[in-house]
Amino acid sequence: TKEQLQRMRENLDASAKAQGGELARLAGEFNEIIMEACGSMALKLIGRTISDLAVRLRHKTHNNPTRKDDTLREHTRIYEMLLRGDPALAEAAVQSHLAAVKARALSIPAAPEA
């Protein structure tokens, strides 16, 4: 909806200025808006699980100097495709974002065994 797109735009603007925990919160909020817009309860529940995992990932990668720019660029691309009204390109942007999140997650060194 227009209201959801407006919330996404406001979220992206705030994310561009945010740091640390606030940035992590806003990234999670962006994902929540996407899930809400999909209208599927099953997808929303799956998305919430993924979002919870992503929050943990964000806390582990907060020192990565490119994470903020990468996430903001990926979220902006998703927003732009939704704004354009192109579901196929929006889906491709989401898939690309998820692949990048996975790559970032796999690049985190394992915690030393106790």
N, CA, C and O of each residue as an XYZ file, in Angstrom:
456
protein
N       0.837     -1.186      0.000
C       0.000      0.000      0.000
C       0.886      1.255      0.000
O       2.085      1.184      0.270
N       0.284      2.375     -0.301
C       1.033      3.637     -0.268
C       1.566      3.914      1.125
O       2.677      4.418      1.289
N       0.756      3.578      2.134
C       1.168      3.812      3.518
C       2.396      2.959      3.864
O       3.312      3.438      4.532
N       2.419      1.719      3.419
C       3.567      0.852      3.682
C       4.808      1.345      2.950
O       5.910      1.314      3.496
N       4.629      1.796      1.722
C       5.763      2.351      0.975
C       6.303      3.606      1.664
O       7.515      3.816      1.710
N       5.409      4.436      2.197
C       5.835      5.636      2.916
C       6.625      5.252      4.172
O       7.653      5.859      4.473
N       6.137      4.235      4.904
C       6.852      3.777      6.092
C       8.226      3.227      5.720
O       9.196      3.422      6.452
N       8.306      2.539      4.580
C       9.599      2.017      4.125
C      10.556      3.165      3.819
O      11.726      3.117      4.201
N      10.066      4.196      3.133
C      10.900      5.346      2.788
C      11.410      6.029      4.056
O      12.590      6.365      4.151
N      10.525      6.235      5.024
C      10.918      6.860      6.289
C      11.947      5.997      7.014
O      12.894      6.511      7.610
N      11.753      4.685      6.958
C      12.691      3.762      7.587
C      14.065      3.874      6.926
O      15.081      3.922      7.620
N      14.105      3.915      5.606
C      15.383      4.025      4.895
C      16.084      5.340      5.234
O      17.300      5.369      5.428
N      15.319      6.420      5.303
C      15.900      7.722      5.659
C      16.499      7.689      7.063
O      17.604      8.183      7.288
N      15.761      7.105      8.001
C      16.260      7.001      9.378
C      17.466      6.062      9.435
O      18.413      6.322     10.176
N      17.441      4.986      8.669
C      18.548      4.023      8.659
C      19.843      4.656      8.164
O      20.928      4.313      8.634
N      19.725      5.569      7.226
C      20.910      6.227      6.679
C      21.642      7.032      7.754
O      22.849      7.251      7.652
N      20.914      7.470      8.779
C      21.499      8.288      9.848
C      21.831      7.483     11.094
O      22.523      7.978     11.983
N      21.347      6.252     11.171
C      21.447      5.455     12.401
C      22.780      4.731     12.519
O      23.513      4.557     11.546
N      23.064      4.321     13.739
C      24.269      3.544     14.047
C      23.895      2.440     15.028
O      22.874      2.528     15.710
N      24.716      1.409     15.096
C      24.629      0.384     16.129
C      23.268     -0.243     16.288
O      22.649     -0.702     15.329
N      22.812     -0.250     17.545
C      21.552     -0.901     17.882
C      20.356     -0.291     17.184
O      19.416     -1.000     16.826
N      20.381      1.016     16.988
C      19.274      1.682     16.291
C      19.202      1.215     14.849
O      18.110      0.999     14.323
N      20.336      1.058     14.208
C      20.365      0.558     12.832
C      19.810     -0.860     12.771
O      19.046     -1.187     11.863
N      20.187     -1.701     13.727
C      19.691     -3.082     13.768
C      18.177     -3.090     13.945
O      17.478     -3.868     13.295
N      17.671     -2.227     14.823
C      16.226     -2.154     15.047
C      15.492     -1.733     13.780
O      14.458     -2.301     13.431
N      16.037     -0.731     13.096
C      15.405     -0.236     11.872
C      15.446     -1.277     10.750
O      14.493     -1.398      9.980
N      16.540     -2.020     10.658
C      16.625     -3.064      9.634
C      15.557     -4.127      9.896
O      14.913     -4.610      8.964
N      15.377     -4.483     11.150
C      14.329     -5.437     11.495
C      12.942     -4.892     11.189
O      12.070     -5.618     10.712
N      12.747     -3.609     11.468
C      11.469     -2.955     11.191
C      11.176     -2.946      9.693
O      10.036     -3.162      9.280
N      12.208     -2.695      8.874
C      12.035     -2.714      7.425
C      11.526     -4.089      6.991
O      10.593     -4.195      6.195
N      12.147     -5.128      7.521
C      11.732     -6.489      7.171
C      10.299     -6.761      7.617
O       9.552     -7.444      6.918
N       9.913     -6.234      8.770
C       8.544     -6.409      9.258
C       7.540     -5.748      8.308
O       6.476     -6.306      8.043
N       7.875     -4.576      7.803
C       6.976     -3.893      6.869
C       6.799     -4.734      5.609
O       5.690     -4.847      5.086
N       7.877     -5.316      5.125
C       7.802     -6.181      3.933
C       6.872     -7.362      4.206
O       5.996     -7.671      3.397
N       7.065     -8.014      5.342
C       6.244     -9.180      5.681
C       4.777     -8.791      5.825
O       3.890     -9.521      5.382
N       4.527     -7.659      6.434
C       3.155     -7.154      6.582
C       2.524     -6.921      5.210
O       1.354     -7.236      4.994
N       3.298     -6.375      4.302
C       2.786     -6.051      2.966
C       2.435     -7.299      2.170
O       1.576     -7.254      1.289
N       3.091     -8.403      2.472
C       2.824     -9.642      1.732
C       1.427    -10.186      2.013
O       0.833    -10.835      1.152
N       0.902     -9.932      3.193
C      -0.457    -10.345      3.501
C      -0.641    -11.816      3.806
O      -1.772    -12.251      4.027
N       0.411    -12.588      3.828
C       0.319    -14.020      4.114
C       0.746    -14.278      5.550
O       1.866    -13.936      5.929
N      -0.122    -14.872      6.354
C       0.212    -15.161      7.745
C       1.385    -16.132      7.822
O       2.275    -15.961      8.655
N       1.396    -17.148      6.962
C       2.502    -18.118      6.977
C       3.817    -17.426      6.662
O       4.820    -17.649      7.340
N       3.813    -16.592      5.641
C       5.023    -15.869      5.273
C       5.441    -14.920      6.384
O       6.632    -14.749      6.645
N       4.469    -14.307      7.033
C       4.764    -13.392      8.132
C       5.449    -14.138      9.277
O       6.408    -13.627      9.856
N       4.972    -15.334      9.610
C       5.578    -16.127     10.677
C       6.991    -16.576     10.302
O       7.905    -16.525     11.126
N       7.160    -17.012      9.064
C       8.491    -17.406      8.591
C       9.410    -16.188      8.606
O      10.561    -16.272      9.036
N       8.898    -15.069      8.138
C       9.676    -13.837      8.115
C      10.085    -13.390      9.501
O      11.193    -12.887      9.687
N       9.213    -13.564     10.473
C       9.537    -13.179     11.849
C      10.679    -14.044     12.388
O      11.564    -13.549     13.086
N      10.653    -15.334     12.061
C      11.734    -16.238     12.481
C      13.047    -15.816     11.846
O      14.078    -15.757     12.516
N      13.009    -15.523     10.555
C      14.212    -15.071      9.857
C      14.681    -13.744     10.435
O      15.879    -13.525     10.612
N      13.745    -12.872     10.726
C      14.097    -11.570     11.289
C      14.767    -11.724     12.649
O      15.730    -11.019     12.951
N      14.264    -12.641     13.469
C      14.887    -12.885     14.776
C      16.326    -13.369     14.615
O      17.219    -12.941     15.345
N      16.541    -14.264     13.655
C      17.904    -14.735     13.384
C      18.777    -13.600     12.863
O      19.956    -13.507     13.203
N      18.195    -12.743     12.041
C      18.946    -11.625     11.481
C      19.368    -10.638     12.562
O      20.440    -10.040     12.475
N      18.528    -10.467     13.582
C      18.891     -9.571     14.687
C      20.158    -10.080     15.353
O      21.066     -9.303     15.647
N      20.220    -11.383     15.591
C      21.431    -11.956     16.196
C      22.635    -11.749     15.284
O      23.731    -11.442     15.752
N      22.424    -11.919     13.987
C      23.505    -11.717     13.021
C      23.974    -10.264     13.039
O      25.177    -10.001     13.027
N      23.039     -9.326     13.066
C      23.414     -7.908     13.068
C      24.297     -7.568     14.261
O      25.247     -6.794     14.138
N      23.988     -8.142     15.402
C      24.797     -7.862     16.597
C      26.200     -8.437     16.462
O      27.149     -7.895     17.029
N      26.341     -9.525     15.719
C      27.662    -10.123     15.531
C      28.463     -9.408     14.450
O      29.688     -9.521     14.416
N      27.790     -8.676     13.571
C      28.494     -8.012     12.465
C      28.510     -6.496     12.605
O      28.853     -5.794     11.654
N      28.143     -5.980     13.783
C      28.036     -4.523     13.922
C      29.366     -3.803     13.719
O      29.375     -2.605     13.434
N      30.484     -4.504     13.858
C      31.785     -3.863     13.640
C      32.226     -3.892     12.173
O      33.241     -3.294     11.815
N      31.468     -4.582     11.336
C      31.802     -4.648      9.913
C      31.518     -3.281      9.288
O      30.368     -2.843      9.262
N      32.553     -2.603      8.786
C      32.365     -1.231      8.294
C      31.468     -1.119      7.065
O      30.936     -0.040      6.803
N      31.282     -2.199      6.304
C      30.443     -2.106      5.105
C      29.018     -2.596      5.330
O      28.168     -2.440      4.454
N      28.745     -3.185      6.490
C      27.423     -3.781      6.720
C      26.305     -2.766      6.572
O      25.293     -3.049      5.931
N      26.473     -1.590      7.155
C      25.423     -0.574      7.069
C      25.149     -0.196      5.616
O      23.997     -0.173      5.181
N      26.197      0.097      4.880
C      26.023      0.485      3.477
C      25.427     -0.644      2.654
O      24.562     -0.417      1.808
N      25.893     -1.862      2.903
C      25.378     -3.020      2.156
C      23.884     -3.202      2.414
O      23.094     -3.339      1.480
N      23.508     -3.201      3.692
C      22.107     -3.411      4.055
C      21.236     -2.286      3.518
O      20.159     -2.540      2.979
N      21.689     -1.052      3.658
C      20.914      0.087      3.169
C      20.736      0.018      1.653
O      19.650      0.291      1.142
N      21.787     -0.340      0.943
C      21.699     -0.473     -0.516
C      20.709     -1.581     -0.898
O      19.894     -1.402     -1.804
N      20.781     -2.712     -0.214
C      19.893     -3.837     -0.517
C      18.439     -3.488     -0.198
O      17.546     -3.791     -0.990
N      18.194     -2.859      0.943
C      16.828     -2.476      1.308
C      16.293     -1.408      0.353
O      15.115     -1.430     -0.001
N      17.146     -0.483     -0.060
C      16.719      0.556     -0.997
C      16.318     -0.066     -2.333
O      15.334      0.355     -2.942
N      17.059     -1.046     -2.781
C      16.731     -1.727     -4.046
C      15.362     -2.409     -3.950
O      14.558     -2.325     -4.879
N      15.102     -3.082     -2.830
C      13.795     -3.719     -2.637
C      12.692     -2.665     -2.686
O      11.688     -2.835     -3.377
N      12.888     -1.581     -1.949
C      11.912     -0.494     -1.910
C      11.658      0.064     -3.310
O      10.506      0.256     -3.701
N      12.720      0.322     -4.060
C      12.573      0.901     -5.398
C      11.774     -0.005     -6.329
O      10.970      0.475     -7.129
N      11.993     -1.311     -6.225
C      11.257     -2.238     -7.085
C       9.785     -2.313     -6.675
O       8.911     -2.439     -7.532
N       9.507     -2.238     -5.381
C       8.116     -2.208     -4.923
C       7.446     -0.910     -5.346
O       6.291     -0.917     -5.772
N       8.160      0.200     -5.233
C       7.636      1.498     -5.635
C       7.311      1.508     -7.128
O       6.325      2.106     -7.560
N       8.144      0.847     -7.892
C       7.939      0.728     -9.340
C       6.749     -0.152     -9.685
O       6.216     -0.091    -10.793
N       6.339     -0.973     -8.721
C       5.230     -1.880     -8.973
C       5.648     -3.106     -9.759
O       4.841     -3.684    -10.487
N       6.907     -3.508     -9.618
C       7.424     -4.656    -10.358
C       7.693     -5.820     -9.397
O       8.786     -5.918     -8.839
N       6.703     -6.705     -9.201
C       6.866     -7.780     -8.230
C       8.009     -8.740     -8.563
O       8.660     -9.260     -7.657
N       8.255     -8.977     -9.834
C       9.335     -9.905    -10.205
C      10.694     -9.329     -9.817
O      11.533    -10.040     -9.265
N      10.914     -8.058    -10.099
C      12.182     -7.435     -9.726
C      12.286     -7.244     -8.217
O      13.380     -7.327     -7.659
N      11.154     -6.988     -7.544
C      11.168     -6.884     -6.087
C      11.548     -8.228     -5.476
O      12.349     -8.286     -4.543
N      10.979     -9.299     -5.999
C      11.326    -10.632     -5.500
C      12.803    -10.933     -5.745
O      13.474    -11.500     -4.882
N      13.304    -10.559     -6.906
C      14.727    -10.768     -7.204
C      15.604     -9.970     -6.233
O      16.649    -10.454     -5.796
N      15.180     -8.759     -5.901
C      15.937     -7.927     -4.958
C      15.929     -8.554     -3.565
O      16.940     -8.524     -2.864
N      14.789     -9.122     -3.163
C      14.713     -9.802     -1.863
C      15.627    -11.022     -1.869
O      16.365    -11.251     -0.910
N      15.583    -11.802     -2.937
C      16.431    -12.996     -3.028
C      17.911    -12.617     -2.974
O      18.707    -13.288     -2.316
N      18.268    -11.554     -3.657
C      19.655    -11.077     -3.638
C      20.054    -10.641     -2.225
O      21.161    -10.927     -1.770
N      19.144     -9.947     -1.538
C      19.398     -9.506     -0.166
C      19.590    -10.710      0.750
O      20.525    -10.742      1.549
N      18.708    -11.700      0.635
C      18.823    -12.892      1.481
C      20.131    -13.636      1.217
O      20.756    -14.145      2.148
N      20.542    -13.700     -0.034
C      21.823    -14.348     -0.365
C      22.988    -13.578      0.260
O      23.943    -14.180      0.749
N      22.905    -12.261      0.241
C      23.970    -11.440      0.831
C      23.994    -11.604      2.348
O      25.067    -11.667      2.949
N      22.818    -11.675      2.969
C      22.746    -11.891      4.415
C      23.372    -13.238      4.763
O      24.132    -13.353      5.725
N      23.047    -14.246      3.974
C      23.618    -15.580      4.195
C      25.137    -15.534      4.073
O      25.846    -16.105      4.901
N      25.632    -14.865      3.054
C      27.089    -14.763      2.860
C      27.740    -14.050      4.052
O      28.804    -14.458      4.519
N      27.097    -12.986      4.540
C      27.641    -12.286      5.706
C      27.633    -13.194      6.931
O      28.577    -13.189      7.720
N      26.577    -13.962      7.083
C      26.478    -14.874      8.223
C      27.570    -15.938      8.168
O      28.171    -16.274      9.188
N      27.820    -16.461      6.983
C      28.836    -17.509      6.829
C      30.249    -16.973      6.984
O      31.181    -17.744      7.212
N      30.418    -15.672      6.863
C      31.756    -15.093      6.997
C      32.124    -14.774      8.445
O      33.257    -14.383      8.725
N      31.171    -14.938      9.366
C      31.442    -14.679     10.780
C      32.263    -15.839     11.330
O      31.857    -16.994     11.207
N      33.407    -15.547     11.931
C      34.217    -16.629     12.500
C      33.438    -17.374     13.597
O      32.699    -16.774     14.377
N      33.622    -18.656     13.627
C      32.967    -19.466     14.666
C      33.504    -19.082     16.038
O      34.675    -18.732     16.188
N      32.631    -19.152     17.030
C      33.065    -18.863     18.401
C      33.979    -19.976     18.873
O      33.750    -21.145     18.563
N      35.004    -19.624     19.614
C      35.910    -20.663     20.113
C      35.151    -21.612     21.050
O      34.279    -21.197     21.814
N      35.504    -22.866     20.967
C      34.848    -23.854     21.820
C      35.315    -23.694     23.254
O      36.481    -23.394     23.511
N      34.404    -23.895     24.175
C      34.735    -23.729     25.603
C      35.422    -24.947     26.154
O      35.770    -24.979     27.335
